[in-house]
Amino acid sequence: MTTLPDRPNTALLVVDVQNGVMKEAHDRAAVLANLVALVEKARAREVPIVWVQHTSDELPRGSEVWEYVPELVRRESEPLVHKEYGDSFEDTDLESVLAARGIGRLVVAGAQTDACIRSTLHGAFARGYDATLVADAHTTEDLSAYGAPSPGAVIAHTNLYWEYQTAPGRTAGTVKTADVDFGVAASV
């Protein structure tokens, strides 16, 4: 039900699943297994996958920590969006990548829950996209030493509030990896 005209398609948006981001990630193995399953499911259903990769002082472009985790391998045909801000749309070509493919609905997964995932969800929703968060396929590191809640609490809270996010003409919500269907029948 996106507010973007002529955008009937859905894409999987995989955000910042990079070595340096995932090194200390909460429930890393389970989240990565779910991310791998999502990518396989999207490819089997011929759903576009758009990869997002963050660059910063802590994640310098071309470094080992900047690279995507080895469990996830992007195909050359799958777009890669480079970003320097939390919101994957901010000062990137993500909007043009999605527009060229007629994408108005996003299924979002990756890291970090309380930073780039949250910012990207809100950025997509504010721009008119339907945005679904995969509840068991996003994670964050433990920042409780800085006053943040535990990672499990951050993830649970994000799932809770995104499940009930509303706005005119757009849909939001959460879904578990096993229940993601991308709105299309399997082609296999």
Summary of the structure (lengths in Angstrom):
residues: 188
radius of gyration: 15.3
end to end distance: 26.6
largest distance: 47.2
contacts: 607
relative contact order: 0.22
helix: 32%
strand: 23%
